[in-house]
Amino acid sequence: MNYLNFDKIQLANLEYSLNREIIRSNRSGSFCNTTIIGCNTRKYHGLLVSPVEQFENKRFVFLSSLDETIVQHNNEFNLGIHKYDGEIYEPKGHKYVIDFSTDTVSNTLYRVGGVLLRKENLLVEQEKQILIRYVLEDAHSPTKLRFRPFLAFRDMHTLTHANLDANTRVEPVKNGVSIKMYAGLPSLYMQFSTAVEFVPIPDWFYGIEYPKEQERGYDYREDLFVPGYFEADIRKGESLIFSASLNEENPATFKRLFSTQLERRLPRSSYLHCLTNAAQQFIVRNSDQTAEVIAGYPWFGVWGRDTFIALPGITLGIDDHKTCKAVLDTMTERMEGGLFPNMGSRQNPAFNSVDAPLWFFSAVQQYAGYTESGSAVWKQYGAPMKTILNNFRNGTLPYNIRMHDNGLVYAGQEGKALTWMDAVVNGVPVTPRIGYPVEIQALWYNAVQFALALAKEAGDKKFVNEWKDLPELIADSFVKKFWDEDKGYLADVVNGEEKDWSIRPNQVFATSLPYSPVDDEIKKSILDVVDMQLVTPRGLRTLSPEDAEYKGTYEGSQEQRDAAYHQGTVWPWLLEGFSAGWLRVHKKSGVAYIDRLLHGFEEEMTQHGIGTISEIYNGDPPHQAKGAISQAWSVGALLSMSKMIEKYNV
């Protein structure tokens, strides 16, 4: 029996099926993303979405969808489905879906009268190629299958429309055709494992809509090009495989390739297997041997901050320290002047994160703890660590990032958001947090202490002598600036004499990191307040619901959503910090609570993003999933929590 189960009766219910999405990546930048009935509801949806090197590895939607038609006795039954204006869905292929599973690959079963047709989608690892296997499980009369490809050939963040610049000619290739709609983009090769007939009937399909984009306040209507259709006879018990690839393939290999790729898939047969599988989806191995972390699917790219926060969970959490090191090495090479590229392209990066360098220390710290090789770690990463620490202390970084005489790190300037709470509306940060952000001080203290510990083990006396007196100063200043015994929690930001006492989750990192500037009594008080005000079954709220600025739902236009992003919205990744702090204070007696939080997400495995964890959730119950359907640091947090529980249960 499959672990991921779906209500067969509800599959034809659009309200049920259109809110459940599947995402698969090929570990080199390509992905396949759609709903469980194959109706695209986002501009990011497509059967083959791949990076193009000529365009700075931006990802393009090549094959948007493939409509299948069963033909018997000259009667046609179209299995496809697209949304058009006025809540019109045509054709209505979803009414033929009688079963769906995704234990290893997406597996859809259609019934049309006496015909049973099974479809299985498989994205080939490390290749810009998708394979779709069709098996005719039952039929009582001659059957044909017809395939109509819907092509986009556009950046995944944009939409396309019928135009005269498109090259609509196809070229014959073995068992199929190829097409190159625009200069500068690669050709798309559509081929079958058996000989097929291609009937050229070039046409644009106008006004296809993506309701999820409409909900988010974006353009949501586009035109897709269909060059014609493929047709093939198929008998009961037979199978054929369709391939869409950015390279010409050998059709004779398709069936063997499908089988070998299928054998390599980790079955999503348990909660942990789902999280492990999801974690692996975020790792990208590039042709230049570098390794990166995609922050989330479908629209995120590589973000520095997200990389370092997610990395330990999605690698060490599944016992893959080699990949952890590969990503650390890649990111270290891209560091400039003590800062890491936080977003943007590789050719045009943005170094707008004060916390990414400090989360780098935390990631290395967890890697060192996993490998138990402190001296080797200092030899490998000591130089970039020193660069970061010296630039913070000497004030040589942009955005007013510098250590003050009290040992604390100041950061920020008007119009810029440098911490993870980085939403901006009309050019103004929603939570500017200029001054001393609380988590930056906790991360800074931990970074200095960790570097000192490594340096001592490695015998680096010069570094130790230069930095050994700083931790005491930081800790003393931190408690004086941020702690209020009567309130029982930490200020979120301190700027001069102004203190922001909004109850936010950033203070948990003063309780969770291995080196903390506060004692256990203060930690317990902080955690009790956070537990009461911020903890939900889906993560931590970003603001207490008792605050006048609290926003309990994440919806509406982009401006409205950005205004709620860090003003009450729930983030699963914050549970990792809360859990680590809770277990440090309560030790084994706290395991049961953290275990409940961890396994509370199990019901999410068949919601929103299938087999993975979403980016955010509403602050108000029932905490509906929002944002990206699969987020690296959300998945990483749960895997890290699983490791914490293992440690305390030994």
NUGUKOL-895767 format. One line per 8 residues: for each residue x, y, z of C-alpha. Coordinates in steps of 0.2 Angstrom, whole numbers, padded with zeros to 4 digits. Example, Ala and Ser with C-alpha at 12.3 -4.5 7.8 and 13.67 -1.06 7.14 Angstrom:
0062,-0022,0039  0068,-0005,0036
This chain:
0000,0000,0000  0007,0017,-0004  0012,0029,0010  0005,0044,0000  -0013,0041,-0002  -0026,0052,-0011  -0045,0051,-0011  -0050,0043,-0027
-0067,0049,-0026  -0061,0067,-0025  -0048,0067,-0039  -0061,0073,-0051  -0065,0087,-0039  -0056,0102,-0045  -0056,0111,-0028  -0047,0095,-0022
-0035,0092,-0036  -0029,0109,-0041  -0023,0113,-0024  -0011,0098,-0024  0005,0100,-0034  0020,0088,-0038  0037,0094,-0040  0052,0084,-0046
0070,0091,-0050  0084,0082,-0060  0098,0088,-0048  0105,0100,-0061  0093,0114,-0062  0078,0107,-0072  0061,0103,-0064  0044,0096,-0068
0029,0104,-0059  0011,0103,-0061  -0005,0098,-0052  -0009,0080,-0048  -0022,0080,-0063  -0010,0089,-0075  -0019,0105,-0076  -0006,0120,-0075
-0012,0133,-0062  0004,0143,-0061  0016,0151,-0075  0030,0140,-0067  0021,0124,-0071  0028,0114,-0085  0033,0096,-0089  0051,0102,-0094
0058,0118,-0086  0076,0119,-0088  0091,0132,-0086  0098,0139,-0102  0117,0144,-0100  0116,0157,-0113  0104,0167,-0102  0114,0165,-0086
0105,0149,-0082  0088,0156,-0081  0075,0143,-0081  0064,0142,-0096  0047,0133,-0098  0049,0123,-0114  0036,0109,-0114  0021,0116,-0104
0010,0101,-0106  0005,0086,-0116  -0013,0082,-0120  -0016,0064,-0123  -0032,0058,-0133  -0038,0040,-0133  -0046,0036,-0150  -0057,0021,-0152
-0070,0018,-0166  -0067,0036,-0172  -0072,0042,-0155  -0060,0054,-0146  -0058,0056,-0128  -0046,0070,-0123  -0037,0067,-0106  -0030,0085,-0105
-0036,0100,-0095  -0033,0119,-0097  -0042,0133,-0089  -0049,0147,-0099  -0059,0163,-0095  -0075,0161,-0085  -0071,0146,-0075  -0070,0135,-0091
-0060,0120,-0090  -0057,0112,-0107  -0055,0098,-0111  -0061,0089,-0096  -0049,0075,-0095  -0049,0075,-0076  -0066,0066,-0076  -0057,0051,-0083
-0044,0050,-0068  -0048,0036,-0057  -0032,0034,-0047  -0016,0044,-0043  0000,0039,-0034  0017,0046,-0032  0027,0033,-0022  0042,0034,-0034
0036,0043,-0049  0019,0052,-0053  0007,0038,-0058  -0010,0042,-0066  -0023,0029,-0071  -0037,0034,-0083  -0053,0025,-0087  -0062,0028,-0103
-0076,0015,-0105  -0067,-0001,-0106  -0050,0007,-0108  -0037,0008,-0094  -0022,0019,-0098  -0008,0021,-0085  0004,0036,-0087  0020,0038,-0077
0031,0054,-0077  0050,0053,-0074  0062,0067,-0075  0079,0060,-0080  0093,0064,-0067  0107,0076,-0073  0098,0077,-0090  0087,0090,-0097
0074,0077,-0102  0057,0070,-0096  0051,0053,-0100  0032,0049,-0099  0028,0030,-0100  0010,0025,-0106  0004,0007,-0103  -0012,0001,-0110
-0018,-0010,-0096  -0035,-0014,-0104  -0044,-0012,-0120  -0057,-0022,-0130  -0055,-0015,-0147  -0041,-0006,-0158  -0034,0009,-0149  -0024,0024,-0154
-0016,0037,-0143  -0014,0055,-0149  -0002,0067,-0141  -0003,0086,-0143  0012,0096,-0136  0009,0113,-0129  0025,0124,-0130  0030,0139,-0121
0048,0143,-0124  0049,0157,-0112  0057,0162,-0095  0047,0154,-0081  0044,0171,-0073  0035,0178,-0089  0021,0174,-0100  0020,0172,-0119
0008,0177,-0132  0005,0173,-0151  0018,0182,-0161  0026,0182,-0178  0044,0180,-0172  0040,0162,-0167  0048,0149,-0178  0034,0137,-0180
0043,0125,-0191  0047,0107,-0185  0061,0096,-0191  0060,0077,-0192  0071,0067,-0180  0071,0048,-0176  0053,0044,-0170  0048,0062,-0168
0051,0080,-0172  0062,0095,-0165  0057,0113,-0164  0067,0129,-0160  0054,0143,-0158  0066,0157,-0154  0084,0161,-0159  0096,0159,-0144
0086,0145,-0136  0090,0127,-0138  0079,0115,-0148  0066,0104,-0140  0066,0086,-0146  0050,0076,-0144  0053,0058,-0148  0044,0041,-0145
0051,0024,-0141  0042,0018,-0156  0038,0024,-0173  0024,0037,-0173  0015,0048,-0186  0016,0067,-0184  0002,0077,-0191  0008,0095,-0193
-0007,0107,-0189  0002,0122,-0181  -0009,0133,-0171  -0009,0144,-0156  -0021,0141,-0141  -0026,0158,-0134  -0031,0163,-0117  -0025,0149,-0106
-0026,0155,-0088  -0016,0151,-0072  -0028,0154,-0057  -0013,0154,-0044  -0005,0169,-0053  -0022,0178,-0053  -0024,0175,-0034  -0006,0182,-0032
-0010,0198,-0042  0001,0194,-0057  -0003,0192,-0076  -0011,0175,-0078  -0016,0173,-0096  -0005,0167,-0110  -0005,0159,-0127  0003,0142,-0131
0009,0135,-0147  0004,0118,-0153  0014,0112,-0169  0003,0097,-0172  0000,0080,-0165  0008,0063,-0164  -0002,0047,-0166  0002,0029,-0163
-0007,0012,-0162  -0006,0003,-0145  -0012,-0014,-0140  -0018,-0021,-0123  -0002,-0024,-0112  0009,-0013,-0123  0019,0002,-0118  0027,0017,-0126
0038,0031,-0120  0037,0049,-0124  0053,0059,-0122  0055,0078,-0122  0073,0084,-0121  0085,0098,-0125  0096,0086,-0134  0092,0073,-0148
0090,0056,-0140  0091,0038,-0145  0073,0031,-0144  0080,0013,-0143  0086,0017,-0126  0070,0025,-0118  0063,0009,-0111  0079,0004,-0103
0083,0021,-0097  0066,0023,-0089  0068,0006,-0080  0086,0011,-0073  0080,0028,-0068  0065,0021,-0059  0076,0008,-0049  0087,0023,-0043
0072,0032,-0035  0070,0032,-0016  0052,0026,-0013  0042,0039,-0004  0036,0025,0008  0037,0034,0024  0038,0052,0032  0056,0051,0033
0058,0045,0015  0048,0059,0009  0058,0072,0018  0074,0064,0012  0068,0064,-0006  0062,0082,-0005  0079,0087,0002  0088,0079,-0012
0078,0089,-0024  0086,0106,-0019  0104,0101,-0023  0110,0106,-0040  0126,0099,-0047  0133,0110,-0061  0143,0106,-0076  0158,0115,-0068
0158,0103,-0053  0150,0116,-0042  0136,0112,-0030  0122,0124,-0025  0105,0124,-0016  0089,0130,-0024  0080,0139,-0010  0063,0134,-0015
0052,0128,-0029  0045,0133,-0041  0051,0151,-0042  0066,0153,-0030  0084,0152,-0036  0101,0151,-0026  0100,0162,-0011  0115,0163,0001
0106,0165,0017  0094,0151,0013  0109,0140,0008  0118,0141,0024  0102,0139,0035  0095,0124,0025  0112,0116,0021  0115,0106,0037
0097,0099,0037  0096,0094,0019  0113,0086,0019  0119,0081,0036  0101,0077,0041  0102,0063,0028  0120,0058,0032  0127,0066,0016
0142,0076,0022  0151,0076,0005  0137,0086,-0002  0138,0098,0012  0156,0101,0010  0154,0103,-0009  0141,0117,-0006  0152,0125,0007
0167,0125,-0005  0156,0132,-0019  0149,0146,-0009  0166,0150,-0001  0173,0153,-0019  0160,0166,-0022  0163,0176,-0006  0168,0194,-0009
0175,0205,0005  0167,0195,0019  0150,0194,0011  0141,0180,0001  0130,0183,-0014  0112,0182,-0007  0102,0183,-0023  0103,0188,-0041
0112,0179,-0055  0130,0172,-0054  0135,0186,-0066  0126,0200,-0056  0125,0195,-0038  0118,0205,-0024  0128,0205,-0007  0113,0212,0003
0113,0201,0018  0121,0204,0035  0117,0187,0042  0122,0175,0027  0141,0176,0033  0136,0172,0051  0125,0158,0045  0140,0151,0036
0149,0149,0052  0134,0139,0059  0134,0128,0044  0153,0125,0045  0150,0122,0064  0137,0108,0061  0148,0101,0047  0163,0100,0059
0152,0092,0072  0147,0079,0060  0164,0075,0054  0173,0078,0071  0188,0086,0062  0191,0103,0070  0209,0105,0064  0205,0100,0047
0190,0112,0046  0200,0127,0052  0213,0123,0039  0200,0122,0025  0188,0137,0031  0199,0147,0043  0204,0159,0030  0187,0164,0024
0181,0164,0043  0195,0176,0047  0190,0187,0032  0172,0188,0038  0177,0192,0056  0190,0205,0052  0178,0214,0040  0164,0214,0053
0175,0220,0066  0185,0233,0056  0169,0240,0048  0174,0238,0030  0158,0231,0024  0144,0240,0015  0127,0245,0022  0135,0251,0038
0139,0233,0044  0152,0235,0057  0156,0230,0075  0154,0244,0088  0165,0247,0103  0153,0237,0114  0156,0221,0103  0139,0221,0095
0136,0222,0076  0127,0236,0069  0119,0235,0052  0107,0244,0040  0103,0260,0031  0087,0268,0025  0078,0258,0012  0087,0242,0014
0082,0226,0023  0098,0216,0027  0091,0202,0038  0080,0188,0033  0065,0199,0037  0068,0207,0020  0050,0211,0013  0049,0228,0004
0033,0237,-0001  0035,0252,-0012  0053,0253,-0009  0051,0253,0010  0056,0238,0021  0041,0232,0031  0053,0228,0045  0068,0238,0042
0077,0233,0058  0091,0245,0057  0103,0244,0072  0107,0229,0082  0096,0215,0076  0095,0202,0090  0099,0186,0080  0114,0195,0072
0121,0197,0089  0118,0179,0094  0125,0173,0077  0140,0185,0079  0144,0178,0097  0143,0160,0091  0154,0164,0076  0168,0171,0087
0167,0158,0100  0167,0144,0087  0182,0151,0077  0191,0153,0094  0188,0134,0098  0194,0129,0080  0209,0140,0081  0214,0133,0099
0213,0115,0092  0223,0120,0077  0236,0129,0087  0233,0146,0079  0239,0156,0094  0239,0173,0084  0221,0172,0081  0217,0167,0098
0227,0181,0106  0218,0194,0094  0200,0188,0098  0200,0179,0115  0194,0194,0125  0179,0198,0113  0166,0185,0118  0165,0192,0136
0162,0210,0130  0149,0204,0117  0139,0194,0130  0139,0208,0143  0133,0221,0130  0120,0209,0124  0112,0206,0141  0112,0224,0145
0105,0229,0128  0092,0216,0125  0086,0208,0141  0072,0214,0152  0069,0203,0167  0051,0210,0169  0046,0206,0151  0055,0190,0151
0061,0190,0133  0073,0199,0122  0071,0215,0112  0070,0212,0093  0081,0227,0088  0090,0240,0098  0095,0256,0089  0103,0269,0101
0090,0271,0115  0076,0264,0105  0071,0246,0108  0058,0236,0098  0049,0225,0110  0039,0216,0097  0038,0198,0101  0046,0190,0087
0055,0173,0084  0072,0180,0080  0077,0179,0099  0076,0160,0099  0094,0159,0091  0101,0166,0107  0094,0150,0115  0098,0137,0101
0116,0141,0095  0130,0130,0103  0138,0146,0110  0125,0158,0118  0127,0175,0127  0114,0171,0139  0112,0159,0153  0099,0144,0155
0087,0154,0166  0086,0168,0152  0084,0154,0139  0070,0146,0147  0061,0162,0150  0063,0167,0131  0057,0150,0126  0042,0150,0137
0036,0167,0129  0040,0161,0111  0030,0145,0115  0015,0154,0121  0015,0168,0108  0023,0161,0092  0023,0142,0091  0010,0134,0080
0008,0116,0073  0016,0123,0057  0031,0133,0063  0034,0150,0072  0023,0166,0069  0034,0181,0064  0024,0192,0076  0013,0189,0091
-0005,0189,0087  -0007,0201,0102  0002,0214,0092  -0008,0228,0083  0003,0225,0068  -0001,0206,0067  -0008,0199,0051  -0015,0182,0052
-0017,0178,0033  -0005,0179,0019  -0016,0183,0004  -0021,0197,-0009  -0009,0207,-0020  0009,0206,-0019  0010,0222,-0008  -0003,0214,0004
0006,0198,0005  0023,0206,0007  0015,0217,0021  0010,0200,0030  0026,0190,0026  0035,0194,0042  0020,0201,0052  0012,0185,0058
0015,0173,0044  0021,0156,0050  0038,0149,0045  0043,0131,0048  0061,0134,0047  0061,0143,0063  0056,0127,0072  0074,0121,0071
0080,0135,0082  0066,0134,0094  0068,0115,0095  0087,0116,0098  0084,0129,0112  0070,0119,0120  0081,0103,0120  0096,0112,0127
0085,0119,0141  0074,0104,0144  0085,0090,0138  0077,0073,0137  0061,0079,0146  0058,0090,0131  0059,0077,0117  0041,0072,0117
0035,0090,0113  0048,0092,0099  0043,0075,0092  0025,0080,0092  0029,0096,0082  0040,0086,0070  0027,0073,0066  0013,0086,0066
0019,0089,0048  0016,0072,0042  -0002,0076,0037  0006,0089,0025  0013,0076,0014  -0002,0075,0003  -0006,0094,0004  0000,0109,-0006
0017,0102,-0012  0016,0083,-0012  0029,0074,-0001  0037,0090,0004  0035,0106,0015  0029,0123,0010  0038,0139,0013  0025,0148,0024
0008,0145,0032  -0005,0157,0038  -0003,0164,0056  -0021,0160,0060  -0028,0143,0061  -0030,0131,0052  -0013,0138,0046  -0016,0135,0027
0000,0132,0017  0005,0147,0007  0020,0153,-0004  0032,0141,-0013  0026,0123,-0012  0043,0116,-0007  0056,0126,0003  0074,0120,0007
0075,0127,0024  0058,0121,0029  0063,0103,0024  0080,0105,0032  0073,0111,0048  0062,0095,0050  0077,0084,0046  0088,0093,0059
0074,0091,0072  0074,0072,0068  0092,0071,0071  0091,0081,0087  0078,0068,0093  0089,0054,0089  0103,0061,0099  0092,0063,0115
0084,0046,0113  0101,0037,0112
